[in-house]
Amino acid sequence: MTVTRIELANHIEAAFTTGPATRDELLAFAACSHARPDVIAVIRTLPERPYPAMRDLWTDLAHIPIGE
């Protein structure tokens, strides 16, 4: 099953409630929300930098489809 932006958002959107989020913070939120291993693998491909908002992820994850 393909990872989608919608699935990613479901697992990590809460990471942005207090401001920018780093890759490690996104990984922690995904793990806490019981994201499947494929989702974790996609997050691990992100560069280690702060992302001010979820929409800023899509530059680095342009290959991830919005939905199925």
N, C-alpha and C positions, 0 to 999 in steps of 0.2 A: 504494500500500500504506500502510495506516494505521500510525502509530507507536504502540507499546504500552508500557506500564510495564515489561513484561518485557524488551523490546528496549532501552529506556533503561537499565535496571538492568544488562544485559549489558555495556554500554559504559562505565558510570560507577561501578559499585559499588566499584571499587578506590580511587576518590577519597576514600572515607570511612575507609580503613584507618588513617589517622594522625590522625583527628579531623574537625572540621567542614570542609566544602568550600564554596567560593564558586562563583558562576556561571562565572567565568573559569576556575577550576580544573576544573569539570565539562566546560567546552568543550574544554579541553586534553586531558583524559582521553578524551573522545569522539573527538577528532581522532586521537589516538595509536592508538585502537582501530579506526580506519577506519570510524567510524559514517557512515551514509549522510546526505546533506544534509538530509533531512527530520528526522532526529534532532537534528542540530545546530541547525536552525531552532527546534525545540521548546525546547531548552535556552536559546537566546537570548531566549526570552520570559520567562524567570525574572527576578525582581527581583535586583539585586546585593546580596546579603546572605549571611552564612554559614548553611549548612544543617547542623545537628548530625548528622543521620543521613538516609539515603535516604528514609525514611518521611516526613520533613518536606517533601519535594518535592511530595508529592501534594496538599497544601493549595493550592499555586499551580498545580498541573497536574491539577486535579480532572476536567477534560474528557478526559484521556487514558485510554483503556480499559486494563484489566489485560492482557488478551490478545485474540487474534482470535476 
